[in-house]
Amino acid sequence: MEVKVLDINGKETGRTVTLSDAVFAIEPNKHAVYLDVKQYLANQRQGTHKAKERAEVTGSTRKIKKQKGTGTARAGSIKNPLFKGGGTIFGPRPRSYSFKLNKNLKRLARKSAFALKAKESNLVVVENFEFEAPSTKNFINFLTALGLENKKSLIVLGDTNKNVYLSSRNLKTTSVVTTSELSTYAILHANSLVLLEGSLEGIEENLSK
């Protein structure tokens, strides 16, 4: 599929690039996307939740009343989970929520995410650009030229560009990543996807394996 290349001012350069059909025009696999996003979100969980169980609660272990003759249920310890201040029954313990997915499935999920963006016409290709120094104002002007100043957008760079990254860091609705940092979640979370020309080769190389 062919896409027009825009410049930093949002105007057409008169050039087009051909995006690989094997990456940007496949039939999206929604289940692969679901699994990859689920793994990403699971990996964000710290899993440090903890509740004290009976053996961990501070308190005396003496028998608080005699076994028989009280007319009430037996009670052997003040740390009984049925009492206020007692231990928690089957409470949460620290654990990892991460799980494994094979590389082919994750690759399919990213290709599906790209294909969805292309199908929705929310994908733009911009020629490579650099800033001489970090400037949030210049970056906002760039987003405004593309009509993305009020939209969640993901800018994909071919190589690390420190000035462009620093220029975008104060903006809550915009993320700047390199091709190696791309994730299915990041692609789908953005309303618009902006690919710099230099990133296309890396994307197609990584996803065509």
C-alpha positions as CSV (number, residue, x, y, z in Angstrom):
1,M,0.0,0.0,0.0
2,E,1.2,3.5,-0.8
3,V,1.1,6.4,1.6
4,K,2.0,10.0,1.0
5,V,5.0,11.5,2.8
6,L,4.4,14.7,4.7
7,D,6.9,17.2,5.9
8,I,7.3,18.7,9.4
9,N,4.8,21.4,8.5
10,G,2.1,18.8,7.6
11,K,2.4,19.5,3.8
12,E,2.8,16.9,1.1
13,T,6.3,16.4,-0.1
14,G,5.2,15.0,-3.4
15,R,6.8,11.6,-2.5
16,T,5.1,8.4,-1.5
17,V,6.4,5.3,0.3
18,T,5.2,1.7,-0.2
19,L,4.3,0.0,3.1
20,S,4.7,-3.7,3.2
21,D,1.4,-5.6,2.8
22,A,2.8,-8.3,5.0
23,V,2.9,-5.9,7.9
24,F,0.3,-3.1,7.3
25,A,-2.4,-4.9,5.3
26,I,-2.9,-8.3,6.9
27,E,-6.2,-9.4,8.3
28,P,-6.0,-8.4,12.0
29,N,-5.9,-11.3,14.5
30,K,-8.0,-9.9,17.4
31,H,-7.2,-12.7,19.8
32,A,-3.4,-12.3,19.3
33,V,-3.9,-8.5,20.0
34,Y,-5.9,-9.4,23.1
35,L,-3.2,-11.7,24.5
36,D,-0.4,-9.3,23.8
37,V,-2.2,-6.3,25.5
38,K,-3.2,-8.6,28.4
39,Q,0.5,-9.5,28.9
40,Y,1.6,-5.9,28.7
41,L,-0.9,-4.8,31.3
42,A,-0.1,-7.8,33.5
43,N,3.5,-6.9,33.4
44,Q,2.7,-3.4,34.8
45,R,1.3,-4.9,38.0
46,Q,3.7,-4.8,40.9
47,G,2.1,-7.8,42.7
48,T,3.2,-6.5,46.1
49,H,-0.2,-6.9,47.7
50,K,-0.1,-8.7,51.1
51,A,-2.5,-9.4,53.9
52,K,-1.4,-10.9,57.3
53,E,-2.7,-14.4,57.9
54,R,-3.3,-16.1,61.2
55,A,0.3,-17.0,61.9
56,E,1.5,-13.5,61.1
57,V,-0.8,-11.4,63.2
58,T,0.6,-10.0,66.5
59,G,-1.2,-11.3,69.5
60,S,-1.2,-13.8,72.4
61,T,-1.5,-17.5,71.6
62,R,-3.2,-18.3,75.0
63,K,-6.6,-19.9,75.0
64,I,-9.0,-17.0,75.6
65,K,-11.7,-19.0,77.3
66,K,-12.4,-22.5,78.4
67,Q,-13.3,-25.1,75.9
68,K,-16.8,-26.1,77.3
69,G,-19.5,-24.6,79.3
70,T,-19.6,-21.1,77.9
71,G,-22.6,-21.6,75.6
72,T,-20.7,-20.2,72.7
73,A,-18.4,-21.6,70.0
74,R,-14.9,-22.9,70.9
75,A,-12.1,-20.3,70.5
76,G,-8.5,-21.2,70.8
77,S,-6.7,-17.9,70.0
78,I,-7.4,-14.2,69.7
79,K,-5.8,-14.4,66.3
80,N,-8.8,-16.4,65.0
81,P,-9.8,-15.0,61.6
82,L,-13.4,-14.7,62.9
83,F,-12.4,-12.1,65.5
84,K,-11.8,-8.4,64.9
85,G,-8.0,-7.9,64.5
86,G,-7.5,-11.6,63.6
87,G,-5.7,-13.0,60.6
88,T,-7.1,-12.9,57.0
89,I,-8.3,-16.1,55.5
90,F,-6.6,-16.8,52.2
91,G,-5.5,-13.2,51.8
92,P,-3.4,-12.0,48.9
93,R,0.3,-12.7,48.8
94,P,3.1,-11.2,46.7
95,R,3.1,-12.7,43.3
96,S,4.1,-12.1,39.7
97,Y,1.2,-11.6,37.2
98,S,3.5,-12.0,34.1
99,F,3.1,-14.8,31.7
100,K,4.9,-15.9,28.5
101,L,3.9,-15.5,24.9
102,N,5.9,-16.8,22.0
103,K,7.6,-14.4,19.6
104,N,5.5,-15.3,16.6
105,L,2.3,-14.4,18.4
106,K,3.6,-11.1,19.7
107,R,4.8,-10.3,16.2
108,L,1.4,-11.1,14.7
109,A,-0.2,-8.9,17.4
110,R,1.9,-5.9,16.4
111,K,1.2,-6.4,12.7
112,S,-2.5,-6.6,13.5
113,A,-2.3,-3.4,15.4
114,F,-0.5,-1.7,12.5
115,A,-3.1,-3.1,10.1
116,L,-6.0,-1.7,12.2
117,K,-4.4,1.8,12.3
118,A,-3.9,1.7,8.5
119,K,-7.4,0.4,7.9
120,E,-8.8,3.3,10.1
121,S,-6.7,5.8,8.2
122,N,-5.0,6.8,11.5
123,L,-1.5,6.3,10.2
124,V,0.7,9.1,8.9
125,V,4.2,9.0,7.4
126,V,6.5,12.0,8.0
127,E,9.9,12.7,6.6
128,N,12.8,12.5,9.1
129,F,13.4,15.7,11.1
130,E,15.5,16.9,14.0
131,F,15.5,19.8,16.4
132,E,18.7,21.7,17.1
133,A,17.8,21.9,20.8
134,P,14.9,20.6,22.9
135,S,11.8,22.8,22.3
136,T,8.3,21.9,23.4
137,K,7.0,24.8,21.4
138,N,8.4,23.5,18.1
139,F,7.0,20.0,18.9
140,I,3.6,21.4,19.5
141,N,3.8,23.3,16.2
142,F,4.6,20.0,14.5
143,L,1.6,18.3,16.1
144,T,-0.6,21.3,15.2
145,A,0.5,21.1,11.6
146,L,-0.7,17.4,11.6
147,G,-3.9,18.2,13.4
148,L,-2.9,16.1,16.4
149,E,-2.5,18.8,19.1
150,N,-5.5,17.5,21.0
151,K,-5.3,13.8,20.2
152,K,-3.4,11.0,21.7
153,S,-0.6,10.3,19.3
154,L,2.4,8.0,19.1
155,I,5.5,9.2,17.2
156,V,7.8,6.4,16.0
157,L,11.5,7.3,15.4
158,G,14.0,5.2,13.4
159,D,16.9,6.0,15.8
160,T,17.1,7.6,19.2
161,N,16.6,11.4,18.9
162,K,17.3,13.0,22.2
163,N,16.1,16.5,21.3
164,V,12.8,15.2,19.8
165,Y,12.2,13.0,22.9
166,L,12.9,15.8,25.3
167,S,10.7,18.2,23.4
168,S,7.7,15.8,23.8
169,R,8.3,14.8,27.4
170,N,6.0,17.5,28.9
171,L,3.0,16.5,26.7
172,K,0.6,14.0,28.4
173,T,-1.1,13.0,25.2
174,T,2.0,12.3,23.1
175,S,4.6,9.5,23.3
176,V,7.8,9.2,21.3
177,V,9.4,5.8,20.9
178,T,11.9,4.1,18.7
179,T,11.1,1.0,16.7
180,S,12.6,-1.3,19.3
181,E,10.3,0.2,22.0
182,L,7.1,-0.4,20.1
183,S,4.3,-2.5,21.8
184,T,0.9,-3.5,20.7
185,Y,-0.6,-1.6,23.6
186,A,1.1,1.6,22.7
187,I,0.0,1.4,19.0
188,L,-3.6,0.8,19.9
189,H,-3.7,3.3,22.9
190,A,-2.9,6.2,20.5
191,N,-5.6,7.7,18.4
192,S,-3.0,8.5,15.6
193,L,0.2,6.9,14.7
194,V,3.0,9.0,13.1
195,L,5.8,7.0,11.5
196,L,9.0,8.8,10.5
197,E,10.5,7.5,7.2
198,G,13.5,6.3,9.0
199,S,11.4,3.9,11.2
200,L,9.8,2.1,8.3
201,E,12.7,-0.1,7.5
202,G,13.2,-1.1,11.1
203,I,9.5,-1.9,11.6
204,E,9.3,-4.0,8.5
205,E,12.5,-5.8,9.3
206,N,11.4,-6.7,12.8
207,L,8.0,-7.9,11.8
208,S,8.8,-9.7,8.6
209,K,10.9,-12.4,10.3
